[in-house]
Amino acid sequence: MTRYYDALETRTADERAAHQLEQLNAQLARNGLDALDDLAGLAALPVLRKADLSARQKATPPFGGLPVSNAAHIFQSPGPIYEPGGVSHDWWRMGRFLHACGVGKDDIVHNCFGYHLTPAGMIFENGARAVGAAVLPAGTGQTDLQVQAAADIGCTTYAGTPDYLKVILDRAEAQGVALKFTKAAVGGGALFPSLRQEYADRGIACRQSYATADLGNIAYESEAMEGMILDEGVIVEIVTPGTGTPVSPGDVGEVVVTTLNPDYPLIRFATGDLSAVMDGHSPCGRTNTRIKGWMGRADQTTKIKGMFVRPEQVAALVARHSDVSRARVVASRDGQQDAMTVLLETDGRDPACYEQSILDTLKLRGKVELVAPGALPRDGKVIEDQRSYD
C-alpha cells in the first residue's frame, strides 16, 4: 500500500487548480503583478530566461531585484547565477521525492552531491531532514574514503549523480567491502536503463528526480516507474521553444516552471529542457500531472553560414504571418557550404511571400518549403542541424 508524503498528492484536479491559483496570485502580488482568474492566464505573462535573470542580477545584485526572503544561504551556479537557499522544512521540496524513494527516519543518506558554491548538496540534505533521515555530507571525490565511511556508518541510501554510485560500488567490491545501500535517489545526469538494472541486480532500488538549482524539485519518479510526477509546489507549462506559447497536450516543448515557494517567487522560469505531458495518472495513486522526463535541450541555437539562428528568431518569424502555425529551420550541407531550409506550416501557396520575412528575422536567405498544417513533427525542435562533420 502506498504511503503518501501528504494529502496534497491525492487531490482532485479541481482542488489542486484552486489551491495553486490562490498561491500563484500571492506570488504575482509579491512581484507587483495583477491577479489572474485562472491558471491558463499564466501563458500571457513573459517568460524569464536564465540569461535574463543573470543580466538582472548584474544590474541589481544578488537576486536581480526579486522579492527574496528568508535566505539562509546564497549559492553560485555557472553563468554566474546566484540562488537563495532556505533552511525551513522541505524548502526545496526534495523530501517528497525521498519519501517516494522509501527514505525515512531509519535511513542514513550518503549524500554525494556537491556542497561547494552550488546548492545540490544542501537541496538533498534539506530533503533528508524533512523525512527524518540522517545525512553523511560526503560531497564528491575521494572514493576510498567514501567507501570506508559508507561501510563504517552503515549508509542505507545513496544520493548523487547516477554514475558515481557505480564507482563507489565497484571500488567497494574490489576492496572486499560490503555496503548496505538499498536505495538510491539520483539526479543531475542521465540514468540509463542498463545502469538502473545493474543497481537493481545489486539490490538497490534507484529512482530519479528532475530538479534545478533555481527551482528545487520539479518532478520525481515513484514506485510505479511510469514517467515523472510533478511536484505539488510548482506549476509547469510545456511551451514551444523560443516562445511562451503552450504546446498541445502530449507535444514536446520547453519546460517552463512557476514556483510557489513564497521565499523565492520565480514566475514562468524557462529551464531550457524539453519534455512532454503524459496522459492519465500514475498507477501509484498520486494524481498530479506526469511528464516524460528530460528529452533534450530547448536551446537549439545553431550557427549557419557564420550566423547564429535562435529559437526566438523562429518564433518571431511565425508571429509575422497569421497563416503560419509553425516553422522549422533545417541546417544542412550543399557540397562544402552550409544550406538553410525553412519549413512553414501554412495553407499558403507561394514560398516567395515569406522570403523577405525570413531575411528580416533570421538574417539569412534560405530555401522555403511550405507544408500542410500539422505536417511538422511535434518533437520540440524548431531548429534541426542535419550537418555531418565526418
N, C-alpha and C positions, 0 to 999 in steps of 0.2 A: 504494500500500500504506500502510495506517495505521501511523504511528509512535506508540506509546503513551507516556505520561508515565512509567509504571512498570507492574510486573506486577499491581498491585492492580486495575487497570481491567478485567482479563480473567479475574478469579477466578470460580469456580463460586459459585452461591448458598450452598451449604453452607460453603465455605471462608470466604466473606465473613461469614456469620452467626456462625460460630465465632470468628473474629478480632474482630468487633465486640462480641460478648458478653464476650470477655476484656477488651477495652478499656473497655466500659461498666461492668463490675464494678469496675475500677480507679477509674473516675470516681465511682461510687457510694461507694466507700470513702473517697475524698477528701472527699466531702460528709457522711460519717458515716452512710451508708445501707447496708442489707444487700444482699448479692449476690443476683442473680436467676438462675433456672435457664435462662431463655431470653429472647429479645428481646421476646416478647409480654408479659412481665411488666412492661414499662415502662408499659403502659396503666393499671396500678394506682397509679402514683405521681402526685402532684399536678402540675398544670401551673403553670409560672412565667410570669406575665404582666408586661409592661413596667411597668404601674402598681405591681405588687407589688415588682418589682426597684427601682424608683425609691423606694418607701417604705422598703425595706430599706437602701438606700444613704444615705437621710437619717438613719436611725437609727444606722447603722454605716458611716460614710464610709471610703474612697470606693467600695468594691465590695460593700457590704451584707453583709460577713462571709463571703463566698465564699472558698474557699481558692485565691486567685490567686497565681501565682508567675511569676518571670522577666518582670515587666512593665517594659519599657524606656520605654514611653510611657503616658500617661493621656490619653484623649480625652473630649470632652464632646459629646453629641448632644442634640437637643431633648428636653425633659422636666423638668429635665435628667436624663440618664442618663450615667454615666461608664463607659467601657470601657477595659480594658488593651490594650496592644499589645506584641508582641514583635519581635525583630529576627533570630531564628533562621530557618533555612531554611524558606521557604514557610509561615510562621506562620499566615497566613490562608487557605492552600491555594489562592491565586489563580494560582499557577504552573501548576496542572493545566489551568485554563481557558485561559491564554495559550498553553500548549503546543498545546491543541486548536485554537487560532486560527492555529497555524503560526508563532508568535513564537519566536525563538531568539537565539543569540549574535550573529548578523549584523544584528539589528534595533536600531533606536533608537525607543523608545516616547515619544511626545509625550503626557505624562500631564496631562490637563485636569481630573482630579478634584481637589477641594479639599484643601489641606494645613493649613487653619486650623481648629483645635479638633477637627473631625470627622476620622475615620480613613480616609476613602475614598482620598485621595492616597497615604497610606502603604501601604494594602492593595494597591494596584496596583503601587506601587514594589517592595514586598517580593516580589510575584509575578514582576515582570520580572527581579529579581535571581535568582530561583530558576531561570529559564530562560536566564540569561546575557545578557539584553538590557541595553543602556544606556538611561538614562532622562533625558528633559528634564522637570524638575519644573515644568511650565507653570502649573498651577493654573487658576483661572478668570479671565475678563475679558481686557481689553487685546488685542482681536482683531488689531489691526495688528501688534503685537509678536509675537503668536502666529504669524502668517503669516510674518513675517520670520525668526523663529527656526527654524520648521519647514523653510523653504527653505534657510537658511544651513547648518543642521546636517545636513539630509537625512533628517529623521524618516521612518520607514517605516510606523509603526504608531500609530494614534490610540487613546487610552484616555480615556473620559469618557462623558458622557450622550449618548444617541443623537442629539439635535437639534443640539448645539453643533458637531459636526463639519461639518454643512451650513453653519453660519455661517462657519466658517473657510474652507471650500472656496469658498463664494460670494464672500467678501472677496478671496481669492487670485485667483479668476477675474477679478474686477473690476479688480484691480491688474495683471493680466497676469503673475502669478507662478505658476510651475509647482511643484507639490508632489509628493512621492514616496510618499504614503500608498498602500499596497496592502492593508492590513489594519486592521480596527477592532474593538476589544474594548470593548463598551459595557455600561452598566448604570445603575441609578438612575432610569430613566424608561421610557416606552413606546417600543418600536421598532416603528413601523407598517410593514406590508409595503411600502407605496409608498415610504417613506424608505429601507428596505433595498434596494429595487430601484434607487432613484436612485443609491445608493452603488455598487451592482454595475455600473450603467451607466458609472460613472466609474472602474471598475477596482479597486474596493475591496471586499473580502470582509468583511462586517460580521456579527459574532456577538455574542450577549449572554449574560450570566451573571445569576444570581439570588443576591444576597449581602446581608448586613446588617452594620451596624457591630458588633453584639454577637457574631455567629456566624461572620463571614467568609463564604467561598463555600459555598453550599448546593447549587446545581445550575448546569449550563452547557450551552451548545449545542456540538455537534461538527460536523464536516463533513457529517454525514448530514442535519442540519437537520430532525430529527423529534423534537420535544419537547426537554426538558432532562434531562440525565443527572445523577443525584445524585452529589455529591462523595463520595469514599471516606472522608472524615474526619468524617462526620455520620450520625446515624440520624434519618430523617424519618418522622413519622406524619402522617396526614391524619385530623382529628377533627371531630366535629360542633361548630360554633361555640358557645362558651359552656360547653363540657364538655371532658373529656379522653378521650372515648369514640371510638375509631377508627370511621370510616365503612366501608361495604362497598367492596371494590376497585372503582375506577372512579368512585365518587361524589365530588362536590365537597365539600370541607371545609377547615378551617383547617390551615395548615402549622405543625406543632409539631416542633421540632428539638432533638436532644441532640447536643452537640458532643463529640468525642473528643479535643480538644486538652487535654492534662493541665495546661497553664498556666491555663486558664480553664474549669473543668468546669461548664458550664450543662446542667442536666437538664430536659428537656421544656419548652423555652423557646418560648412562643407568639409567632409572628411577626405575627399579625393579618392575614395574607394568605390568600387562598383559592387552592386548586389541586386537582388530581386526579391519581391514578396512571394511567399508560398501560400497556396490555398489551404484553408482549413486550420484546425487547431492541433497542437501536439497531443499524441496519444497519452502523454504523462498526465494530462488533465489541466495543464496551465493553458489559459485561454488567450493570452496576448498573441499578437501577430508574430509570425515567423518569417525570417529571411533565409536566403540560401547560403549565407556566409560570404566570405571575401571572394570576389570574382574578377579581380584585376583593378587597375588604376584608372580613374576617370580623367586624369590629366594626360591627355593624348597629344600634347604639343609636339609637333613634328616639323623638322626643317626640310623644306622643299625648295630647290633652286636657290639655296642660300638664305631663304626667308622662313621665319618661324610662322606656322599656322596653328592657331589655338582654338580650342572648342568654343570660346566666347565669340570668336570671329564667325564660326559656322552658325552659331545661334543668331548673330546679327544679320547674316545673310538670309536666314529663314524669315526673320522678322520683317524684312523689306518687302516680302511678297505674300499677300494674303492667300494666294492659291498654292503656296508651297507649305506642306505639312512637316517635311523632314528633309535633311540634307546629309550627305556623307562624302567626305573628301578622301580620295584614294591616291596615295603616292606610289608610283611605280617607276620603272626604268624604260627608256626608249633608247636602245643602244647604250652609250656611255653617259647619257644625260637623264636628269630627273624629269618625270612627267607627272602631271596632275589631272585627275578626272574628278569632276564634281557631279555627283548623282543627286537629282532632285525629285522628290515625290510630289507630283503635280498632275493636274489634268491638262496643263498647258501643252502646246504642240510645237512651239518654236524655241529651240535652245538659245537662239541669238538674243531673245528677250532678257536673258539673265546674265549675259556676258559682262556688261558694264558693272552690275551689282557685285559680281564675283571679283572683278578687278578692284572695285572700291573697298570691299570688305576684307578680302584675302590678300590684296596687294600683288596678286599673281594672275596670269592668264592660264586657262586650262580648258581641256575638253569638257563640254557639258552634255550630260546624258539625262534625259527625262524618263522617269519610271512611274508606274501607276501607284496611286496611294495604297499604302500597305505593303509595297514590294520590298522595302529595305528591311534587313534583319533587325529584330528588337533585341540586340545584344549589347547595347550601351555604347557602341562605337560610333563616333561622329567623324573620326579621322582614322583611316586604316593605312598602315605602311606595309605595302607588299614588296618592297625592295629587298633584294638579296645582295649581300656584300661578299659572297663566296668567290 
